[in-house]
Amino acid sequence: MYYAVIRERGDSWDPARSMPEQERWAEHAAFMNALAAERFIVLGGPLGESDRILLIINADSEEAIETRLAADPWTPMGLLRIAKVEAWEILLGDEEVGRRP
């Protein structure tokens, strides 16, 4: 099942620094890339100029998403938090959205 997940910057986010300049960027990026490599995260990235990130996630439940994202180094540091999780039913296009050869 697919979910649209919105994450937003937390209280510890330093607005004077870009995303790659935040503390423990390398660990966060490695964690997120691993989730993408295993196809847990299908697509993801910042939304426009906002403080939000959209993730399309393939998971069994909202609880599974919360558990997996809690292991992101940026979660306990207060750099990112989950703002919203919604089930997403694909009605148009390829059901294998984001699949790469």
Backbone as CSV, one residue per row, in Angstrom:
resi,resn,N_x,N_y,N_z,CA_x,CA_y,CA_z,C_x,C_y,C_z
1,MET,0.850,-1.172,0.000,0.000,0.000,0.000,0.899,1.239,0.000
2,TYR,0.462,2.244,-0.727,1.227,3.485,-0.796,0.656,4.531,0.160
3,TYR,1.571,5.340,0.698,1.196,6.446,1.573,1.917,7.697,1.120
4,ALA,1.225,8.838,1.231,1.857,10.143,1.056,2.178,10.639,2.463
5,VAL,3.448,10.909,2.690,3.910,11.315,4.015,4.533,12.707,3.894
6,ILE,4.067,13.603,4.726,4.646,14.947,4.791,5.472,15.020,6.063
7,ARG,6.750,15.355,5.882,7.613,15.642,7.031,7.901,17.135,6.994
8,GLU,8.113,17.698,8.168,8.414,19.120,8.261,9.592,19.332,9.188
9,ARG,10.190,20.489,9.038,11.332,20.833,9.878,10.900,20.930,11.334
10,GLY,11.760,20.421,12.199,11.484,20.468,13.626,12.095,21.687,14.292
11,ASP,11.935,21.753,15.595,12.400,22.906,16.374,13.914,23.071,16.351
12,SER,14.655,21.991,16.107,16.119,22.071,16.115,16.716,22.442,14.761
13,TRP,15.877,22.578,13.747,16.366,22.946,12.414,16.986,24.337,12.472
14,ASP,18.172,24.469,11.912,18.845,25.772,11.877,18.515,26.438,10.540
15,PRO,17.650,27.458,10.534,17.243,28.094,9.281,18.378,28.824,8.566
16,ALA,19.468,29.069,9.260,20.611,29.744,8.641,21.463,28.767,7.819
17,ARG,21.160,27.474,7.935,21.946,26.460,7.233,21.067,25.738,6.212
18,SER,21.657,25.367,5.075,20.938,24.579,4.075,20.767,23.147,4.586
19,MET,19.973,22.372,3.879,19.735,20.993,4.295,21.048,20.208,4.464
20,PRO,21.945,20.222,3.473,23.188,19.459,3.643,24.134,20.020,4.709
21,GLU,23.858,21.229,5.185,24.688,21.823,6.224,24.178,21.527,7.641
22,GLN,22.998,20.899,7.743,22.465,20.564,9.059,23.339,19.481,9.700
23,GLU,23.299,19.418,11.034,24.071,18.406,11.757,23.697,16.998,11.297
24,ARG,24.695,16.136,11.207,24.543,14.714,10.880,23.852,14.488,9.532
25,TRP,24.093,15.399,8.580,23.539,15.265,7.239,23.921,13.933,6.609
26,ALA,25.186,13.555,6.692,25.653,12.324,6.032,24.904,11.105,6.556
27,GLU,24.680,11.045,7.862,23.949,9.905,8.442,22.490,9.908,8.006
28,HIS,21.885,11.088,7.998,20.487,11.197,7.552,20.371,10.779,6.087
29,ALA,21.251,11.300,5.232,21.195,10.982,3.805,21.411,9.489,3.574
30,ALA,22.348,8.881,4.276,22.601,7.446,4.126,21.378,6.636,4.550
31,PHE,20.734,7.045,5.640,19.531,6.363,6.125,18.409,6.439,5.089
32,MET,18.164,7.645,4.577,17.086,7.819,3.601,17.395,7.083,2.299
33,ASN,18.639,7.128,1.853,19.025,6.409,0.633,18.840,4.899,0.804
34,ALA,19.108,4.386,1.995,18.904,2.951,2.252,17.414,2.598,2.175
35,LEU,16.552,3.468,2.711,15.107,3.218,2.619,14.636,3.242,1.165
36,ALA,15.216,4.121,0.368,14.873,4.184,-1.055,15.400,2.950,-1.788
37,ALA,16.594,2.499,-1.453,17.182,1.336,-2.112,16.354,0.076,-1.869
38,GLU,15.754,-0.013,-0.711,14.919,-1.189,-0.424,13.465,-0.990,-0.839
39,ARG,13.178,0.152,-1.495,11.857,0.460,-2.044,10.803,0.749,-0.973
40,PHE,11.225,1.039,0.259,10.294,1.504,1.282,9.859,2.922,0.915
41,ILE,10.834,3.770,0.576,10.545,5.087,0.017,10.609,4.950,-1.496
42,VAL,9.513,5.286,-2.163,9.424,5.174,-3.614,9.896,6.468,-4.280
43,LEU,9.454,7.588,-3.748,9.822,8.913,-4.236,9.920,9.842,-3.031
44,GLY,10.726,10.889,-3.145,10.777,11.832,-2.040,11.594,13.059,-2.364
45,GLY,11.278,14.154,-1.677,12.035,15.382,-1.826,11.276,16.567,-1.275
46,PRO,11.980,17.706,-1.155,11.355,18.925,-0.632,10.219,19.408,-1.538
47,LEU,9.219,20.026,-0.933,8.089,20.606,-1.662,8.348,22.089,-1.878
48,GLY,8.651,22.448,-3.113,8.854,23.855,-3.464,9.836,24.548,-2.544
49,GLU,9.479,25.748,-2.130,10.326,26.545,-1.243,9.877,26.419,0.214
50,SER,9.040,25.442,0.500,8.493,25.312,1.846,9.451,24.557,2.761
51,ASP,9.031,24.381,3.996,9.791,23.638,4.997,9.343,22.180,5.052
52,ARG,8.626,21.730,4.028,8.049,20.384,4.037,8.714,19.475,3.014
53,ILE,8.674,18.193,3.314,9.217,17.157,2.439,8.093,16.163,2.172
54,LEU,7.920,15.789,0.920,6.931,14.783,0.548,7.657,13.469,0.304
55,LEU,7.164,12.408,0.928,7.659,11.059,0.685,6.491,10.203,0.226
56,ILE,6.695,9.422,-0.821,5.739,8.390,-1.200,6.349,7.093,-0.697
57,ILE,5.622,6.434,0.183,6.146,5.268,0.892,5.279,4.055,0.615
58,ASN,5.928,2.922,0.431,5.276,1.635,0.247,5.405,0.876,1.564
59,ALA,4.313,0.815,2.322,4.358,0.194,3.652,3.040,-0.511,3.944
60,ASP,3.060,-1.349,4.966,1.860,-2.080,5.374,0.917,-1.249,6.230
61,SER,1.466,-0.238,6.922,0.629,0.538,7.841,1.293,1.863,8.195
62,GLU,0.499,2.754,8.764,1.031,4.017,9.260,2.025,3.766,10.388
63,GLU,1.730,2.763,11.212,2.621,2.439,12.323,3.989,2.011,11.813
64,ALA,4.025,1.269,10.710,5.305,0.848,10.124,6.104,2.062,9.660
65,ILE,5.412,3.036,9.100,6.069,4.265,8.649,6.643,5.015,9.845
66,GLU,5.845,5.183,10.883,6.298,5.905,12.067,7.507,5.220,12.698
67,THR,7.484,3.900,12.752,8.594,3.143,13.338,9.858,3.310,12.521
68,ARG,9.742,3.167,11.203,10.932,3.274,10.349,11.511,4.678,10.375
69,LEU,10.677,5.704,10.276,11.182,7.075,10.251,11.698,7.526,11.619
70,ALA,11.271,6.873,12.691,11.798,7.179,14.020,13.288,6.844,14.113
71,ALA,13.743,5.920,13.254,15.156,5.525,13.248,16.038,6.488,12.448
72,ASP,15.433,7.457,11.761,16.202,8.480,11.041,16.963,9.290,12.084
73,PRO,18.268,9.460,11.930,19.020,10.241,12.922,18.445,11.638,13.171
74,TRP,17.786,12.215,12.191,17.237,13.560,12.352,15.954,13.583,13.192
75,THR,15.296,12.434,13.372,14.046,12.429,14.137,14.300,12.715,15.616
76,PRO,15.142,11.932,16.318,15.337,12.237,17.741,16.065,13.558,17.987
77,MET,16.771,14.041,16.969,17.465,15.325,17.102,16.506,16.507,16.979
78,GLY,15.275,16.248,16.535,14.298,17.319,16.371,14.480,18.123,15.101
79,LEU,15.196,17.560,14.112,15.371,18.263,12.840,14.196,18.030,11.902
80,LEU,13.619,16.844,11.932,12.444,16.531,11.113,11.423,15.784,11.956
81,ARG,10.155,15.982,11.610,9.061,15.254,12.253,8.003,14.947,11.203
82,ILE,7.204,13.957,11.470,6.093,13.621,10.585,4.966,14.606,10.858
83,ALA,4.491,15.260,9.809,3.364,16.183,9.938,2.052,15.499,9.582
84,LYS,2.116,14.593,8.579,0.875,13.971,8.103,1.197,12.683,7.362
85,VAL,0.340,11.698,7.530,0.428,10.438,6.792,-0.961,10.144,6.252
86,GLU,-1.043,9.931,4.938,-2.329,9.607,4.326,-2.167,8.468,3.344
87,ALA,-3.106,7.524,3.380,-3.107,6.452,2.393,-3.319,7.064,1.017
88,TRP,-2.654,6.485,0.016,-2.743,7.010,-1.346,-3.131,5.880,-2.281
89,GLU,-4.284,6.006,-2.875,-4.765,5.022,-3.845,-4.438,5.527,-5.242
90,ILE,-3.641,4.777,-5.961,-3.254,5.174,-7.313,-4.361,4.772,-8.277
91,LEU,-4.945,5.766,-8.945,-6.004,5.514,-9.922,-5.548,5.807,-11.347
92,LEU,-4.527,6.613,-11.506,-4.031,6.975,-12.828,-2.554,6.646,-12.933
93,GLY,-2.141,6.244,-14.092,-0.725,6.000,-14.320,-0.289,4.613,-13.917
94,ASP,0.989,4.447,-13.913,1.610,3.164,-13.625,1.580,2.903,-12.137
95,GLU,1.087,1.747,-11.747,1.017,1.377,-10.337,2.412,1.246,-9.744
96,GLU,3.395,1.038,-10.574,4.774,0.885,-10.107,5.491,2.235,-10.159
97,VAL,4.819,3.272,-9.663,5.343,4.624,-9.685,6.756,4.660,-9.099
98,GLY,7.600,5.344,-9.802,8.953,5.509,-9.306,9.887,4.339,-9.530
99,ARG,9.394,3.264,-10.118,10.253,2.096,-10.327,11.339,2.448,-11.339
100,ARG,12.538,2.119,-10.974,13.671,2.362,-11.870,14.252,1.027,-12.274
101,PRO,14.723,0.939,-13.531,15.319,-0.336,-13.989,16.553,-0.712,-13.219
